[in-house]
Amino acid sequence: MHPNFEKIIKKYYLEPNASRIFEDGRRLRGIKRESKKDYPLISIITVVRNNQNSIQETINSVKDQKYNNIEYIVIDGLSSDDTLKIIKENIDHIDYAISEKDLGNYDAINKGLSLASGDLIGIVNGDDILLPEATTILIKYIKKFPDIDYLFGSVKKHWGVLSGFYPKKIKYSWFFYTSHSTGFFIKKEAAEINGKYSLKYQYSSDFDYFYRMIVHNKLKGMATKKHELFGIFRPGGISATLNKEKHFFEKIQIRIDNNQSRIFLSILILIKFFKNNFGKDKIKFNKLIKFYIEKIIKK
């Protein structure tokens, strides 16, 4: 079994938590969402913390989906601004919402995965937008291609549209898919095979998740056509606060943890390092040498 695999334990409610300041939603009011024949249930998870300026638009984008058999789960990481107030104002449209301390973005996603009861599961972060036709397009693909385990929808970023899915590129590139938030949906059974997101990685646990999904578990997926947009991935959020250097080393660590060839990794590390212009920085170059000796040579 892969060392980063941790089983998803399904729950209808989360166990009590001393830090929790809010728990409500349609589920707690006796309203249960159900999957029906030819009408699959979709679970959408929004994780958020201190996004008062965009969370309403995110909630609206889920609420305004043209396909309406959707279970909506919102996990708030104990926001200190008006995010929770906005969530409360929209609680009639949310199936389960909590506000409590967590261990970061991926811990919050794992809570959502444990609560999700849908046939399909997707993530829409609290600063992104799901377009109205997204879930309609998703269901169309799932019905037309019943053997796929997951789907990547095209996603619009501020500089253009990300489309396509190139699983073979995962061995040497970070950019082989559209987007984790708004663009990615996975079947419940496939999510259970792949397990939780690892909390070992601060920035790139989704990359590890996809590596396990594609390389180790050999799950099958595809992408929508370019014009079949699922969402808008807005600048800001966790991607805006990334430490480029730490992000670089973390992604290499993920490749090491997933047992990529040491010779191949040696070449890849050097290419990526100098491509990121770290090679001009003597301190960062020394860090690379230390990392290489400890992680590649001594491994």
C-alpha positions as CSV (number, residue, x, y, z in Angstrom):
1,M,0.0,0.0,0.0
2,H,1.2,3.5,-0.8
3,P,2.8,5.2,2.3
4,N,0.6,8.3,1.8
5,F,-2.7,6.3,1.6
6,E,-5.1,7.0,4.4
7,K,-8.6,5.6,4.2
8,I,-11.6,8.0,4.0
9,I,-13.9,7.2,6.9
10,K,-17.5,8.2,5.9
11,K,-19.5,10.2,8.4
12,Y,-22.9,11.8,8.3
13,Y,-21.8,14.3,10.9
14,L,-18.4,15.2,12.1
15,E,-17.5,14.2,15.7
16,P,-17.6,17.0,18.3
17,N,-14.7,19.4,18.3
18,A,-13.8,21.8,21.1
19,S,-12.8,24.5,18.6
20,R,-16.0,24.3,16.6
21,I,-18.0,27.5,16.8
22,F,-20.7,26.7,14.1
23,E,-22.4,23.6,12.7
24,D,-25.6,23.8,10.7
25,G,-27.2,23.0,7.3
26,R,-30.0,21.1,5.6
27,R,-28.6,17.8,6.8
28,L,-29.0,18.7,10.4
29,R,-32.5,19.8,9.7
30,G,-33.5,16.4,8.4
31,I,-33.3,17.1,4.7
32,K,-31.4,14.4,3.0
33,R,-30.0,14.4,-0.6
34,E,-30.3,11.2,-2.5
35,S,-28.9,9.7,-5.6
36,K,-31.5,8.5,-8.1
37,K,-31.3,6.4,-11.3
38,D,-30.1,8.5,-14.2
39,Y,-29.9,11.4,-11.7
40,P,-26.6,11.0,-9.8
41,L,-25.9,13.1,-6.7
42,I,-22.9,15.4,-6.9
43,S,-21.1,16.5,-3.7
44,I,-19.4,19.9,-3.9
45,I,-16.9,20.8,-1.2
46,T,-15.9,24.4,-0.5
47,V,-13.0,25.0,1.9
48,V,-12.6,28.6,3.0
49,R,-10.9,30.8,5.5
50,N,-11.1,34.6,5.6
51,N,-12.6,35.2,2.1
52,Q,-15.4,37.6,2.9
53,N,-14.9,39.4,-0.4
54,S,-15.5,36.3,-2.6
55,I,-17.3,33.6,-0.6
56,Q,-20.8,34.9,-1.6
57,E,-20.0,34.6,-5.3
58,T,-18.6,31.1,-4.8
59,I,-21.8,30.0,-2.9
60,N,-23.9,31.6,-5.6
61,S,-22.1,29.7,-8.3
62,V,-22.9,26.4,-6.7
63,K,-26.5,27.5,-5.9
64,D,-27.1,28.6,-9.5
65,Q,-26.1,25.3,-11.2
66,K,-28.6,24.2,-13.8
67,Y,-28.2,20.6,-12.7
68,N,-29.8,20.6,-9.2
69,N,-29.1,17.2,-7.5
70,I,-26.2,18.7,-5.6
71,E,-25.1,18.3,-2.0
72,Y,-23.1,21.3,-0.8
73,I,-20.6,21.1,2.0
74,V,-18.8,24.1,3.3
75,I,-15.7,23.8,5.6
76,D,-14.6,27.1,7.2
77,G,-11.3,27.2,9.0
78,L,-12.4,29.4,11.8
79,S,-12.5,32.7,9.8
80,S,-11.9,35.9,11.7
81,D,-13.6,38.2,9.1
82,D,-17.3,38.1,7.9
83,T,-16.9,34.8,6.0
84,L,-18.9,32.9,8.6
85,K,-21.6,35.5,8.7
86,I,-22.1,35.1,5.0
87,I,-22.2,31.3,5.3
88,K,-24.9,31.6,7.9
89,E,-26.9,33.9,5.6
90,N,-26.8,31.2,3.0
91,I,-27.4,28.2,5.2
92,D,-30.7,27.2,3.6
93,H,-28.7,26.4,0.4
94,I,-26.0,24.4,2.2
95,D,-26.3,20.8,3.3
96,Y,-23.6,20.8,5.9
97,A,-21.4,23.6,7.1
98,I,-18.9,23.9,10.0
99,S,-16.5,26.5,11.3
100,E,-13.6,25.1,13.3
101,K,-9.8,25.1,13.5
102,D,-8.1,22.8,11.1
103,L,-4.6,21.9,10.0
104,G,-4.8,23.7,6.7
105,N,-6.5,23.5,3.3
106,Y,-6.0,19.7,2.7
107,D,-7.2,18.8,6.2
108,A,-10.4,20.8,5.5
109,I,-10.8,19.0,2.1
110,N,-10.4,15.6,3.9
111,K,-13.2,16.6,6.3
112,G,-15.4,17.4,3.3
113,L,-14.5,14.0,1.7
114,S,-15.6,12.1,4.8
115,L,-18.9,14.0,4.7
116,A,-19.6,13.6,1.0
117,S,-22.3,11.1,0.0
118,G,-22.5,11.9,-3.7
119,D,-21.8,9.7,-6.6
120,L,-19.4,12.3,-7.8
121,I,-17.2,14.7,-5.7
122,G,-15.7,18.1,-6.7
123,I,-14.0,20.9,-4.9
124,V,-14.7,24.6,-5.4
125,N,-12.4,26.7,-3.2
126,G,-13.8,29.8,-1.5
127,D,-12.3,32.2,-4.0
128,D,-13.2,30.4,-7.2
129,I,-16.4,30.2,-9.3
130,L,-18.2,27.2,-10.8
131,L,-19.9,28.1,-14.0
132,P,-23.7,27.4,-14.4
133,E,-23.3,24.6,-17.0
134,A,-20.4,22.8,-15.2
135,T,-22.4,20.0,-13.5
136,T,-24.6,19.5,-16.5
137,I,-21.5,18.9,-18.6
138,L,-20.1,16.7,-15.9
139,I,-23.2,14.4,-15.9
140,K,-23.2,14.3,-19.8
141,Y,-19.6,13.0,-19.8
142,I,-20.3,10.5,-17.0
143,K,-23.3,9.1,-18.8
144,K,-21.5,9.0,-22.2
145,F,-18.2,7.5,-20.8
146,P,-19.4,5.4,-17.8
147,D,-16.0,3.7,-17.4
148,I,-14.0,6.8,-16.5
149,D,-13.2,7.4,-12.8
150,Y,-12.7,11.2,-13.0
151,L,-13.0,14.2,-15.2
152,F,-11.1,17.4,-15.7
153,G,-13.2,20.3,-17.0
154,S,-11.7,23.3,-18.7
155,V,-11.0,26.2,-16.4
156,K,-10.5,29.9,-17.1
157,K,-7.7,31.7,-15.4
158,H,-7.0,35.5,-15.6
159,W,-4.5,34.9,-18.5
160,G,-6.4,32.3,-20.5
161,V,-8.1,28.9,-20.6
162,L,-6.6,25.7,-19.2
163,S,-7.9,22.7,-21.1
164,G,-6.9,19.1,-21.8
165,F,-5.5,16.2,-19.6
166,Y,-2.1,14.6,-20.3
167,P,-1.5,11.9,-17.8
168,K,1.9,10.8,-19.3
169,K,3.3,14.2,-18.5
170,I,2.9,13.7,-14.7
171,K,6.3,11.9,-14.7
172,Y,8.1,15.1,-15.7
173,S,5.7,18.1,-15.6
174,W,3.6,19.9,-13.0
175,F,1.2,21.1,-15.7
176,F,-0.7,18.1,-17.0
177,Y,-4.3,19.0,-16.0
178,T,-6.6,22.0,-15.8
179,S,-7.3,22.8,-12.2
180,H,-7.9,21.1,-8.9
181,S,-10.5,23.6,-7.8
182,T,-13.7,23.8,-10.0
183,G,-12.1,21.6,-12.7
184,F,-11.7,18.2,-11.1
185,F,-14.5,15.7,-10.2
186,I,-14.0,12.2,-9.1
187,K,-16.4,9.2,-8.6
188,K,-17.0,8.3,-5.0
189,E,-15.6,4.7,-5.5
190,A,-12.4,6.1,-7.1
191,A,-12.0,8.6,-4.2
192,E,-12.2,5.8,-1.7
193,I,-9.5,3.8,-3.6
194,N,-7.2,6.9,-3.7
195,G,-7.9,7.9,0.0
196,K,-7.3,11.2,1.7
197,Y,-5.0,14.0,0.7
198,S,-1.7,13.7,2.6
199,L,-1.1,16.3,5.2
200,K,2.7,15.8,4.8
201,Y,2.7,18.5,2.1
202,Q,1.8,22.1,2.7
203,Y,1.3,23.3,-0.9
204,S,1.1,20.4,-3.3
205,S,-0.9,17.5,-1.8
206,D,-3.1,17.6,-4.9
207,F,-0.1,16.7,-7.0
208,D,0.6,13.7,-4.7
209,Y,-3.1,12.8,-4.9
210,F,-3.0,12.9,-8.7
211,Y,0.2,10.9,-8.8
212,R,-1.3,8.1,-6.7
213,M,-4.5,8.3,-8.8
214,I,-2.8,8.1,-12.2
215,V,0.5,6.1,-11.6
216,H,-0.2,3.8,-8.7
217,N,-3.9,3.2,-8.8
218,K,-4.2,3.5,-12.6
219,L,-7.6,5.2,-12.4
220,K,-9.0,6.3,-15.8
221,G,-9.9,9.9,-16.6
222,M,-10.4,12.4,-19.4
223,A,-11.0,16.1,-20.0
224,T,-13.8,18.1,-21.5
225,K,-13.4,20.0,-24.7
226,K,-11.8,23.5,-24.4
227,H,-15.0,25.4,-24.8
228,E,-16.8,23.3,-22.1
229,L,-15.8,25.5,-19.2
230,F,-16.3,24.3,-15.6
231,G,-15.1,27.3,-13.7
232,I,-13.1,30.4,-13.1
233,F,-9.9,30.0,-11.1
234,R,-9.3,33.5,-9.7
235,P,-5.9,34.9,-8.8
236,G,-5.3,35.0,-5.0
237,G,-6.1,32.3,-2.4
238,I,-3.4,29.7,-1.5
239,S,-1.7,30.0,-4.9
240,A,-0.9,33.7,-4.3
241,T,0.9,32.9,-1.0
242,L,3.1,30.1,-2.3
243,N,6.7,30.2,-1.4
244,K,8.2,29.4,-4.8
245,E,11.3,27.8,-3.4
246,K,9.5,25.6,-0.8
247,H,7.0,24.7,-3.5
248,F,9.8,23.5,-5.7
249,F,11.4,21.3,-3.1
250,E,8.0,20.0,-1.9
251,K,7.1,18.8,-5.4
252,I,10.5,17.1,-5.8
253,Q,9.9,15.4,-2.4
254,I,6.5,14.1,-3.7
255,R,8.3,12.5,-6.6
256,I,10.8,10.9,-4.3
257,D,8.0,9.6,-2.1
258,N,6.3,8.2,-5.1
259,N,9.5,6.3,-6.0
260,Q,10.5,7.9,-9.3
261,S,13.8,6.9,-10.8
262,R,16.7,8.6,-9.0
263,I,18.6,9.1,-12.2
264,F,15.6,10.7,-13.9
265,L,15.0,12.9,-10.8
266,S,18.6,14.1,-10.8
267,I,18.1,15.4,-14.4
268,L,14.7,16.8,-13.7
269,I,15.8,18.6,-10.5
270,L,18.6,20.4,-12.4
271,I,16.3,21.4,-15.3
272,K,13.6,22.7,-13.0
273,F,16.0,24.4,-10.7
274,F,17.6,26.5,-13.4
275,K,14.4,27.0,-15.3
276,N,13.0,28.7,-12.1
277,N,16.1,31.0,-12.1
278,F,17.3,29.6,-8.7
279,G,20.7,28.9,-10.2
280,K,21.7,32.5,-9.9
281,D,21.2,32.4,-6.2
282,K,24.2,30.9,-4.3
283,I,22.2,30.2,-1.1
284,K,19.5,28.4,-3.0
285,F,22.1,26.5,-5.0
286,N,23.7,25.3,-1.8
287,K,20.2,24.2,-0.5
288,L,19.8,22.3,-3.7
289,I,23.1,20.4,-3.3
290,K,22.2,19.6,0.4
291,F,18.7,18.4,-0.7
292,Y,20.2,16.3,-3.5
293,I,22.7,14.6,-1.2
294,E,20.2,13.9,1.6
295,K,17.3,12.9,-0.6
296,I,18.8,11.4,-3.7
297,I,22.3,10.1,-3.0
298,K,21.6,8.8,0.5
299,K,18.2,7.5,-0.3
